[in-house]
Amino acid sequence: MNILLIHQYFLESDDPGGSRFNEMTRFWTDAGHRVTVLAGMVHYNGQKKRPEYQGRYWVRKEQQGVEVWRCHVSEAYNANFLGRLWGYFSFVFSSVWAGFWKVKGKYDLILVTSPPLFVGGTAWILSRWKRIPFVFEVRDLWPESAIHTGVLQNPLLIRLAYRFEQWMYRSAALVNVLTPAFRETLIHQKGIPPGKVVFIPNAADFSLSDQVLADFDRDEFRKTHGLEGKFVITYVGAHGVANHLVQVLDAAERLQDEPTVLFQLIGDGMQKQMLVREAGARGLTNVSFIDSVPKAEVFKYIAASEWGASILKKVDTFKTIYSNKTFDYMACKVPVLMVIDGVSRQLVEVARCGVFVEPENPAEWERTIRLLIDQPEETRTKMGASGYQYARDHFDRHVLSNRYMQELEQVVLIHKG
């Protein structure tokens, strides 16, 4: 099958971050399918284009057998709300053009993944142009998440966003969601027919974690990175409004009398520089900021930690999501400090692989971490092993990639009659 994937945040080969489709497209091409990707030139946590993209609007690349067309994204992307909005629409315009004039050959299906929601516009236009169906994937409920985090406030834009969302669901041949809560919301609140919604979630990439950790020397890594004698709680991911990482600083401030505790924040994003300044202003020596690193290296930082933290702002919309990074912690056999309520909390509880802390509650952070410090190492080891096995049984990327392809093939068969 020949698939055109529209994914503004499809990672470069050496990018950090959520690699869901980088991994799945690799599995699909290994199985004999052809995948072409229309992707953006700016990482979702990035501030500017790479040097090879400066002054260019389209660049063709090959990534592990996948043809990738990098399309222009405005560098105002992380400046402010209007810059972010223009970053979204600049990609829509450049990706539509690439779909018309750059990608070659006949495609069976278009697969588009959101957010941003507006990439659905590219899928709709190109599906009409090429006369093929498109499948719409919901990685995050939008516009709800943008509204609840205060990013989207204009009443007119909110109404338009909801109408555009409904239009996407009606136009798509199939809608895939990443959590069971998303499925319930789409069916019972947004009126999408149950037969049109499938659930293929995020997953753990065991092929990478097992490879990286096979000969990993944890003690040597901790010694090299100054982590000896530390109780390390690592967060990996975006430093943005939705993550509200200032709550980590609040917790760190309350735990300054515990000399072993170290919060390690790995990644980048709109609020990182503010967080660095705030940590300095508070005189926090128990918070370490590390720039984004490739995923193989991220797994080493995780495996060298006592706990991995999944953190989001305290809003109802985030009760419906699975955090990407949770699966990375599980793949590395590290227990999870879950600072997200709802289905993510339920996942950790069912898998018996971590503990829940109420978001934006510094006193609860402090109480829980003081208890964890005194916890026997064998308890952490047991939770880490339990999470690994649960993810193996239910969230193996290879297994889910095969299920996804079966759904896509069914859409094509129905379209061709």
Kinemage of the C-alpha trace (Angstrom):
@kinemage 1
@onewidth
@group {chain A} dominant
@subgroup {mainchain}
@vectorlist {calphas} color= white
{ca met a 1} P 0.000 0.000 0.000
{ca asn a 2} L 1.129 3.559 -0.754
{ca ile a 3} L 0.428 6.003 2.105
{ca leu a 4} L 0.756 9.781 2.267
{ca leu a 5} L 1.298 10.777 5.916
{ca ile a 6} L 0.755 14.402 6.964
{ca his a 7} L 2.527 15.031 10.260
{ca gln a 8} L 3.830 18.508 11.054
{ca tyr a 9} L 6.010 17.161 13.895
{ca phe a 10} L 7.476 14.055 12.250
{ca leu a 11} L 10.898 13.833 13.877
{ca glu a 12} L 14.257 14.174 12.174
{ca ser a 13} L 16.560 11.169 12.567
{ca asp a 14} L 18.366 12.834 15.499
{ca asp a 15} L 15.400 14.680 17.049
{ca pro a 16} L 14.178 14.150 20.602
{ca gly a 17} L 10.482 13.746 21.357
{ca gly a 18} L 7.493 11.563 20.559
{ca ser a 19} L 8.535 9.173 17.781
{ca arg a 20} L 5.242 7.314 17.309
{ca phe a 21} L 5.109 7.639 13.529
{ca asn a 22} L 8.857 7.437 12.967
{ca glu a 23} L 8.666 3.960 14.467
{ca met a 24} L 5.419 2.900 12.805
{ca thr a 25} L 6.493 4.026 9.330
{ca arg a 26} L 9.683 2.007 9.801
{ca phe a 27} L 7.617 -1.093 10.581
{ca trp a 28} L 5.343 -0.406 7.608
{ca thr a 29} L 8.182 0.036 5.121
{ca asp a 30} L 9.868 -3.116 6.453
{ca ala a 31} L 6.588 -4.918 5.666
{ca gly a 32} L 6.726 -3.726 2.051
{ca his a 33} L 4.494 -0.651 2.167
{ca arg a 34} L 5.556 2.735 0.811
{ca val a 35} L 5.217 5.844 2.976
{ca thr a 36} L 5.721 9.478 2.003
{ca val a 37} L 5.610 12.142 4.726
{ca leu a 38} L 4.752 15.825 4.550
{ca ala a 39} L 6.451 17.247 7.643
{ca gly a 40} L 7.413 20.616 9.086
{ca met a 41} L 10.841 22.256 9.278
{ca val a 42} L 10.553 23.330 12.936
{ca his a 43} L 10.539 20.888 15.872
{ca tyr a 44} L 7.499 21.319 18.142
{ca asn a 45} L 9.828 22.598 20.878
{ca gly a 46} L 12.175 24.381 18.491
{ca gln a 47} L 12.797 28.071 18.011
{ca lys a 48} L 14.172 28.136 14.474
{ca lys a 49} L 14.873 26.112 11.359
{ca arg a 50} L 17.986 24.017 10.966
{ca pro a 51} L 20.710 25.626 8.817
{ca glu a 52} L 19.931 23.326 5.870
{ca tyr a 53} L 16.382 24.715 5.733
{ca gln a 54} L 17.202 28.408 6.003
{ca gly a 55} L 15.806 30.285 3.008
{ca arg a 56} L 14.114 27.166 1.619
{ca tyr a 57} L 10.457 26.157 1.489
{ca trp a 58} L 10.695 22.458 0.609
{ca val a 59} L 13.481 19.933 1.163
{ca arg a 60} L 13.319 16.235 0.285
{ca lys a 61} L 14.961 13.697 2.594
{ca glu a 62} L 15.165 9.938 3.104
{ca gln a 63} L 14.704 8.613 6.641
{ca gln a 64} L 14.968 4.839 7.111
{ca gly a 65} L 13.383 4.102 3.749
{ca val a 66} L 10.707 6.793 4.150
{ca glu a 67} L 10.498 9.727 1.738
{ca val a 68} L 10.086 12.908 3.795
{ca trp a 69} L 9.263 16.321 2.368
{ca arg a 70} L 10.139 19.022 4.908
{ca cys a 71} L 7.776 21.944 4.363
{ca his a 72} L 8.095 25.555 5.466
{ca val a 73} L 6.966 26.538 8.984
{ca ser a 74} L 7.204 30.143 10.140
{ca glu a 75} L 9.933 30.734 12.715
{ca ala a 76} L 7.451 32.848 14.661
{ca tyr a 77} L 6.102 29.494 15.864
{ca asn a 78} L 7.233 29.831 19.487
{ca ala a 79} L 7.085 33.626 19.770
{ca asn a 80} L 3.517 33.987 21.062
{ca phe a 81} L -0.052 32.855 20.317
{ca leu a 82} L -0.259 34.677 16.977
{ca gly a 83} L 3.159 33.342 16.023
{ca arg a 84} L 2.064 29.816 16.886
{ca leu a 85} L -1.114 30.264 14.821
{ca trp a 86} L 0.874 31.503 11.840
{ca gly a 87} L 3.247 28.567 12.307
{ca tyr a 88} L 0.282 26.221 11.931
{ca phe a 89} L -1.149 27.927 8.849
{ca ser a 90} L 2.217 28.387 7.149
{ca phe a 91} L 2.619 24.613 7.284
{ca val a 92} L -0.870 24.082 5.867
{ca phe a 93} L -0.045 26.297 2.873
{ca ser a 94} L 3.402 24.811 2.244
{ca ser a 95} L 2.253 21.193 2.712
{ca val a 96} L -0.700 21.640 0.339
{ca trp a 97} L 1.698 22.985 -2.287
{ca ala a 98} L 4.042 20.040 -1.709
{ca gly a 99} L 1.099 17.644 -2.008
{ca phe a 100} L 0.171 19.196 -5.360
{ca trp a 101} L 3.576 19.575 -6.976
{ca lys a 102} L 6.312 17.792 -5.000
{ca val a 103} L 5.186 14.283 -4.052
{ca lys a 104} L 5.006 11.897 -6.978
{ca gly a 105} L 3.075 8.733 -7.681
{ca lys a 106} L -0.375 7.381 -6.929
{ca tyr a 107} L -1.453 6.989 -3.315
{ca asp a 108} L -4.041 4.681 -1.800
{ca leu a 109} L -4.774 6.726 1.308
{ca ile a 110} L -3.893 9.849 3.290
{ca leu a 111} L -3.221 9.595 7.031
{ca val a 112} L -3.130 12.846 9.006
{ca thr a 113} L -2.311 13.212 12.691
{ca ser a 114} L -3.411 16.100 14.907
{ca pro a 115} L -2.665 18.396 16.712
{ca pro a 116} L -2.371 20.870 15.233
{ca leu a 117} L -5.970 20.527 14.127
{ca phe a 118} L -5.422 22.626 11.012
{ca val a 119} L -3.349 19.937 9.276
{ca gly a 120} L -6.716 18.325 8.641
{ca gly a 121} L -7.235 21.043 6.045
{ca thr a 122} L -4.229 19.785 4.101
{ca ala a 123} L -5.603 16.245 4.242
{ca trp a 124} L -9.064 17.299 3.069
{ca ile a 125} L -7.736 19.325 0.109
{ca leu a 126} L -5.304 16.639 -1.016
{ca ser a 127} L -7.844 13.851 -0.599
{ca arg a 128} L -10.170 15.704 -2.980
{ca trp a 129} L -7.336 16.449 -5.397
{ca lys a 130} L -6.094 12.852 -5.448
{ca arg a 131} L -9.546 11.270 -5.044
{ca ile a 132} L -8.540 9.044 -2.160
{ca pro a 133} L -9.869 8.737 1.436
{ca phe a 134} L -8.157 10.201 4.476
{ca val a 135} L -7.885 8.906 8.031
{ca phe a 136} L -7.808 11.476 10.828
{ca glu a 137} L -5.860 10.713 14.023
{ca val a 138} L -6.535 12.497 17.310
{ca arg a 139} L -3.421 12.636 19.503
{ca asp a 140} L -4.934 15.346 21.705
{ca leu a 141} L -8.457 16.747 22.033
{ca trp a 142} L -8.287 20.074 20.276
{ca pro a 143} L -9.537 22.775 20.666
{ca glu a 144} L -10.327 21.730 24.267
{ca ser a 145} L -6.680 21.476 25.336
{ca ala a 146} L -5.878 24.904 23.867
{ca ile a 147} L -8.912 26.449 25.573
{ca his a 148} L -8.316 24.892 28.981
{ca thr a 149} L -4.655 25.902 29.063
{ca gly a 150} L -5.544 29.477 28.138
{ca val a 151} L -3.782 29.366 24.778
{ca leu a 152} L -7.037 29.877 22.835
{ca gln a 153} L -9.346 32.534 24.304
{ca asn a 154} L -10.959 34.424 21.440
{ca pro a 155} L -14.674 33.388 21.289
{ca leu a 156} L -14.811 33.647 17.500
{ca leu a 157} L -11.703 31.497 17.040
{ca ile a 158} L -13.068 28.962 19.512
{ca arg a 159} L -16.349 28.644 17.569
{ca leu a 160} L -14.481 28.322 14.290
{ca ala a 161} L -12.165 25.684 15.770
{ca tyr a 162} L -15.081 23.559 16.982
{ca arg a 163} L -16.775 23.794 13.569
{ca phe a 164} L -13.551 22.862 11.817
{ca glu a 165} L -13.132 19.894 14.168
{ca gln a 166} L -16.624 18.595 13.355
{ca trp a 167} L -15.968 19.043 9.656
{ca met a 168} L -12.807 16.932 9.942
{ca tyr a 169} L -14.630 14.117 11.730
{ca arg a 170} L -17.442 14.100 9.160
{ca ser a 171} L -15.046 14.182 6.196
{ca ala a 172} L -12.643 11.493 7.386
{ca ala a 173} L -13.201 7.880 6.384
{ca leu a 174} L -11.973 6.778 9.820
{ca val a 175} L -10.922 8.482 13.065
{ca asn a 176} L -8.232 6.944 15.251
{ca val a 177} L -7.924 7.993 18.906
{ca leu a 178} L -5.059 7.402 21.319
{ca thr a 179} L -7.009 6.808 24.523
{ca pro a 180} L -10.318 5.159 25.470
{ca ala a 181} L -11.426 8.487 26.971
{ca phe a 182} L -11.004 10.155 23.568
{ca arg a 183} L -13.215 7.476 22.041
{ca glu a 184} L -15.941 8.048 24.630
{ca thr a 185} L -15.773 11.811 24.101
{ca leu a 186} L -16.026 11.587 20.317
{ca ile a 187} L -18.944 9.156 20.411
{ca his a 188} L -20.997 10.490 23.313
{ca gln a 189} L -20.195 14.219 23.254
{ca lys a 190} L -19.315 14.947 19.646
{ca gly a 191} L -21.758 12.548 17.991
{ca ile a 192} L -19.301 10.552 15.893
{ca pro a 193} L -20.690 7.105 14.909
{ca pro a 194} L -18.994 4.337 16.946
{ca gly a 195} L -18.131 2.383 13.815
{ca lys a 196} L -16.081 5.311 12.552
{ca val a 197} L -13.815 5.496 15.627
{ca val a 198} L -10.963 3.088 16.362
{ca phe a 199} L -8.533 3.031 19.282
{ca ile a 200} L -4.850 2.424 18.548
{ca pro a 201} L -2.902 4.097 21.364
{ca asn a 202} L 0.608 5.329 21.912
{ca ala a 203} L 3.062 2.589 22.681
{ca ala a 204} L 6.518 1.663 23.901
{ca asp a 205} L 9.410 1.221 21.488
{ca phe a 206} L 11.012 -1.898 22.912
{ca ser a 207} L 13.272 -2.391 19.894
{ca leu a 208} L 15.131 0.805 20.857
{ca ser a 209} L 14.950 0.507 24.651
{ca asp a 210} L 16.136 -3.111 24.675
{ca gln a 211} L 18.972 -2.256 22.309
{ca val a 212} L 20.106 0.807 24.262
{ca leu a 213} L 19.899 -0.847 27.667
{ca ala a 214} L 21.394 -4.228 26.723
{ca asp a 215} L 24.912 -3.190 27.734
{ca phe a 216} L 24.077 -0.028 29.674
{ca asp a 217} L 26.351 0.639 32.647
{ca arg a 218} L 24.066 2.543 35.009
{ca asp a 219} L 26.696 3.172 37.674
{ca glu a 220} L 29.196 4.525 35.168
{ca phe a 221} L 26.574 6.793 33.571
{ca arg a 222} L 25.589 8.212 36.972
{ca lys a 223} L 29.228 8.782 37.866
{ca thr a 224} L 29.957 10.529 34.565
{ca his a 225} L 26.904 12.796 34.905
{ca gly a 226} L 27.330 13.678 38.566
{ca leu a 227} L 24.352 11.644 39.770
{ca glu a 228} L 26.102 9.476 42.343
{ca gly a 229} L 24.305 9.493 45.670
{ca lys a 230} L 21.312 11.315 44.190
{ca phe a 231} L 17.640 10.373 44.221
{ca val a 232} L 16.907 11.345 40.627
{ca ile a 233} L 13.421 12.198 39.365
{ca thr a 234} L 13.572 12.758 35.615
{ca tyr a 235} L 11.056 14.528 33.409
{ca val a 236} L 11.447 14.232 29.641
{ca gly a 237} L 9.408 16.331 27.231
{ca ala a 238} L 8.068 19.737 26.342
{ca his a 239} L 8.545 22.735 28.629
{ca gly a 240} L 5.341 24.492 27.611
{ca val a 241} L 2.161 25.988 28.989
{ca ala a 242} L 0.390 22.631 29.066
{ca asn a 243} L 3.139 21.004 31.134
{ca his a 244} L 3.156 23.701 33.844
{ca leu a 245} L 6.614 22.669 35.067
{ca val a 246} L 6.700 25.485 37.596
{ca gln a 247} L 5.094 22.916 39.901
{ca val a 248} L 8.409 21.037 39.813
{ca leu a 249} L 10.147 24.175 41.089
{ca asp a 250} L 7.522 24.501 43.817
{ca ala a 251} L 8.208 20.934 44.923
{ca ala a 252} L 11.976 21.388 44.714
{ca glu a 253} L 11.750 24.468 46.907
{ca arg a 254} L 9.978 22.470 49.609
{ca leu a 255} L 12.539 19.658 49.410
{ca gln a 256} L 15.761 21.659 49.697
{ca asp a 257} L 16.447 20.047 53.061
{ca glu a 258} L 16.720 16.642 51.311
{ca pro a 259} L 20.225 16.824 49.821
{ca thr a 260} L 19.854 13.658 47.729
{ca val a 261} L 16.771 14.745 45.746
{ca leu a 262} L 17.462 15.984 42.218
{ca phe a 263} L 14.825 16.948 39.652
{ca gln a 264} L 16.202 16.482 36.139
{ca leu a 265} L 14.257 18.254 33.366
{ca ile a 266} L 15.194 17.207 29.835
{ca gly a 267} L 13.787 18.997 26.795
{ca asp a 268} L 12.882 22.393 25.471
{ca gly a 269} L 9.859 24.579 24.873
{ca met a 270} L 8.225 27.961 25.138
{ca gln a 271} L 8.620 28.255 28.916
{ca lys a 272} L 12.075 26.758 29.403
{ca gln a 273} L 13.984 30.033 29.710
{ca met a 274} L 11.406 31.330 32.181
{ca leu a 275} L 11.813 28.163 34.252
{ca val a 276} L 15.603 28.445 34.224
{ca arg a 277} L 15.405 32.081 35.376
{ca glu a 278} L 12.837 31.222 38.063
{ca ala a 279} L 14.945 28.352 39.405
{ca gly a 280} L 17.914 30.717 39.609
{ca ala a 281} L 15.863 33.414 41.316
{ca arg a 282} L 14.733 30.909 43.950
{ca gly a 283} L 18.269 29.624 44.449
{ca leu a 284} L 17.290 26.044 43.620
{ca thr a 285} L 20.291 23.746 43.428
{ca asn a 286} L 18.199 20.579 43.234
{ca val a 287} L 16.859 21.203 39.717
{ca ser a 288} L 18.921 20.390 36.638
{ca phe a 289} L 17.989 21.568 33.123
{ca ile a 290} L 19.273 19.483 30.218
{ca asp a 291} L 18.812 20.373 26.554
{ca ser a 292} L 16.977 17.966 24.260
{ca val a 293} L 18.956 14.861 23.330
{ca pro a 294} L 18.250 12.031 20.839
{ca lys a 295} L 15.917 9.328 22.073
{ca ala a 296} L 18.611 6.676 22.501
{ca glu a 297} L 20.415 9.030 24.876
{ca val a 298} L 17.149 9.923 26.625
{ca phe a 299} L 16.644 6.263 27.478
{ca lys a 300} L 20.014 6.267 29.267
{ca tyr a 301} L 19.038 9.287 31.385
{ca ile a 302} L 15.747 7.577 32.240
{ca ala a 303} L 17.372 4.242 33.109
{ca ala a 304} L 19.846 6.055 35.361
{ca ser a 305} L 16.986 7.633 37.349
{ca glu a 306} L 15.008 6.434 40.344
{ca trp a 307} L 11.711 7.744 38.933
{ca gly a 308} L 10.328 9.114 35.677
{ca ala a 309} L 7.768 11.921 35.940
{ca ser a 310} L 4.781 12.515 33.646
{ca ile a 311} L 3.469 16.034 34.259
{ca leu a 312} L 0.677 18.222 32.914
{ca lys a 313} L -1.351 21.214 34.013
{ca lys a 314} L -4.399 20.513 36.168
{ca val a 315} L -7.231 20.775 33.630
{ca asp a 316} L -10.051 18.343 32.897
{ca thr a 317} L -9.066 17.795 29.252
{ca phe a 318} L -5.778 16.225 30.304
{ca lys a 319} L -7.664 13.571 32.248
{ca thr a 320} L -8.382 11.999 28.854
{ca ile a 321} L -4.804 11.544 27.609
{ca tyr a 322} L -1.973 9.052 27.824
{ca ser a 323} L 1.361 10.803 28.170
{ca asn a 324} L 3.953 9.690 25.582
{ca lys a 325} L 6.785 9.778 28.057
{ca thr a 326} L 5.029 7.321 30.373
{ca phe a 327} L 5.636 4.552 27.847
{ca asp a 328} L 9.320 5.472 27.630
{ca tyr a 329} L 9.650 5.117 31.408
{ca met a 330} L 7.864 1.758 31.286
{ca ala a 331} L 10.113 0.558 28.444
{ca cys a 332} L 13.146 1.462 30.584
{ca lys a 333} L 11.769 -0.391 33.650
{ca val a 334} L 11.618 2.811 35.673
{ca pro a 335} L 8.609 3.514 37.950
{ca val a 336} L 6.376 6.453 37.092
{ca leu a 337} L 5.602 9.530 39.183
{ca met a 338} L 2.248 10.275 37.546
{ca val a 339} L 1.236 13.921 37.877
{ca ile a 340} L -1.733 13.605 35.502
{ca asp a 341} L -5.173 12.523 36.691
{ca gly a 342} L -7.672 10.446 34.707
{ca val a 343} L -6.770 7.672 32.285
{ca ser a 344} L -3.016 8.158 32.765
{ca arg a 345} L -3.440 7.677 36.506
{ca gln a 346} L -5.578 4.590 35.865
{ca leu a 347} L -2.894 3.172 33.565
{ca val a 348} L -0.213 3.422 36.246
{ca glu a 349} L -2.511 1.946 38.874
{ca val a 350} L -3.586 -0.995 36.709
{ca ala a 351} L 0.007 -1.678 35.651
{ca arg a 352} L 1.185 -1.273 39.268
{ca cys a 353} L 4.157 0.685 38.034
{ca gly a 354} L 4.089 3.968 39.934
{ca val a 355} L 2.326 6.459 42.171
{ca phe a 356} L -0.054 9.345 41.554
{ca val a 357} L 0.501 12.928 42.720
{ca glu a 358} L -2.230 15.526 42.344
{ca pro a 359} L -1.131 18.121 39.759
{ca glu a 360} L -0.287 21.614 41.045
{ca asn a 361} L -0.304 20.465 44.668
{ca pro a 362} L 3.209 21.179 46.060
{ca ala a 363} L 2.367 19.781 49.502
{ca glu a 364} L 1.317 16.481 47.910
{ca trp a 365} L 4.500 16.439 45.818
{ca glu a 366} L 6.567 16.915 48.953
{ca arg a 367} L 4.724 14.308 51.020
{ca thr a 368} L 4.915 11.676 48.285
{ca ile a 369} L 8.582 12.195 47.459
{ca arg a 370} L 9.611 12.048 51.109
{ca leu a 371} L 7.872 8.669 51.294
{ca leu a 372} L 9.533 7.473 48.090
{ca ile a 373} L 13.001 8.343 49.360
{ca asp a 374} L 12.559 5.858 52.208
{ca gln a 375} L 11.124 3.175 49.946
{ca pro a 376} L 13.300 0.053 49.501
{ca glu a 377} L 15.078 -0.176 46.156
{ca glu a 378} L 13.496 -3.565 45.540
{ca thr a 379} L 10.049 -1.913 45.596
{ca arg a 380} L 11.069 0.456 42.788
{ca thr a 381} L 12.603 -2.431 40.861
{ca lys a 382} L 9.394 -4.428 41.168
{ca met a 383} L 7.246 -1.514 39.958
{ca gly a 384} L 9.596 -0.886 37.037
{ca ala a 385} L 9.437 -4.546 36.008
{ca ser a 386} L 5.640 -4.558 36.335
{ca gly a 387} L 5.318 -1.517 34.068
{ca tyr a 388} L 7.653 -3.034 31.499
{ca gln a 389} L 5.681 -6.265 31.352
{ca tyr a 390} L 2.320 -4.474 31.183
{ca ala a 391} L 3.543 -2.340 28.299
{ca arg a 392} L 4.889 -5.452 26.586
{ca asp a 393} L 1.492 -7.101 26.858
{ca his a 394} L -0.659 -4.130 25.857
{ca phe a 395} L 1.431 -1.366 24.244
{ca asp a 396} L 4.031 -2.964 22.001
{ca arg a 397} L 4.648 -0.611 19.067
{ca his a 398} L 5.209 -3.439 16.587
{ca val a 399} L 1.917 -5.173 17.439
{ca leu a 400} L -0.046 -1.909 17.318
{ca ser a 401} L 1.561 -0.920 14.011
{ca asn a 402} L 0.235 -4.114 12.472
{ca arg a 403} L -3.248 -3.413 13.843
{ca tyr a 404} L -3.124 0.124 12.452
{ca met a 405} L -2.164 -1.130 9.007
{ca gln a 406} L -5.091 -3.569 9.032
{ca glu a 407} L -7.474 -0.673 9.710
{ca leu a 408} L -5.927 1.400 6.920
{ca glu a 409} L -6.176 -1.482 4.452
{ca gln a 410} L -9.846 -1.912 5.321
{ca val a 411} L -10.489 1.786 4.548
{ca val a 412} L -8.861 1.378 1.135
{ca leu a 413} L -10.848 -1.780 0.373
{ca ile a 414} L -14.146 -0.040 1.203
{ca his a 415} L -13.163 2.992 -0.911
{ca lys a 416} L -12.346 0.846 -3.934
{ca gly a 417} L -15.595 -1.056 -3.473
